[in-house]
Amino acid sequence: MGKKCDICGRGSKKGAQRSHSNIKTLKRQNINLQTKTVDGKKKKVCTKCIKTMAKMK
């Protein structure tokens, strides 16, 4: 499925990298995905969701 969180659906964003002469180069900022076992299945989960799940316990 790519670089998306299986729980919240959050994905990567586009950002601009600026050089010294102020030339803009687009770059992709990926989210921090970890593989976790949730409800007996392996899923790609972002760290934001992992922190939220730990708080709910």
C-alpha positions in Angstrom: 0.0 0.0 0.0 3.0 2.3 0.2 4.0 4.8 2.8 0.7 5.4 4.6 -0.4 4.6 8.1 -2.8 1.7 8.2 -4.7 3.1 11.2 -5.0 6.9 10.6 -4.2 7.0 6.9 -1.6 9.7 7.3 0.9 9.9 4.4 3.9 11.8 3.2 3.9 15.6 2.5 5.7 17.7 0.0 8.2 20.2 1.3 10.5 22.8 -0.4 14.3 22.7 0.0 15.8 26.1 -0.6 19.4 26.6 -1.8 21.6 29.5 -1.0 20.5 31.3 -4.2 16.8 30.6 -3.1 16.1 28.0 -5.8 13.2 25.8 -4.7 13.6 22.0 -5.0 10.6 19.9 -4.0 11.3 17.0 -1.7 9.0 14.5 0.0 8.9 14.3 3.8 7.9 10.7 4.7 6.3 9.9 8.0 8.0 7.6 10.5 6.4 4.1 9.9 7.0 1.1 12.1 5.7 -2.4 11.6 3.6 -3.4 14.6 1.3 -6.3 15.4 -2.2 -4.9 16.0 -5.1 -7.3 16.8 -3.0 -10.3 15.6 -2.0 -8.8 12.2 1.1 -7.0 11.1 0.4 -3.4 10.1 2.4 -0.3 9.2 1.7 2.2 11.9 3.0 5.7 12.3 4.7 6.7 15.6 2.0 9.2 16.4 -0.5 6.3 16.5 1.8 4.1 18.6 2.1 6.9 21.2 -1.7 7.3 21.2 -2.3 3.6 21.6 0.2 3.5 24.5 -1.7 6.3 26.1 -5.0 4.5 25.8 -3.8 1.4 27.7 
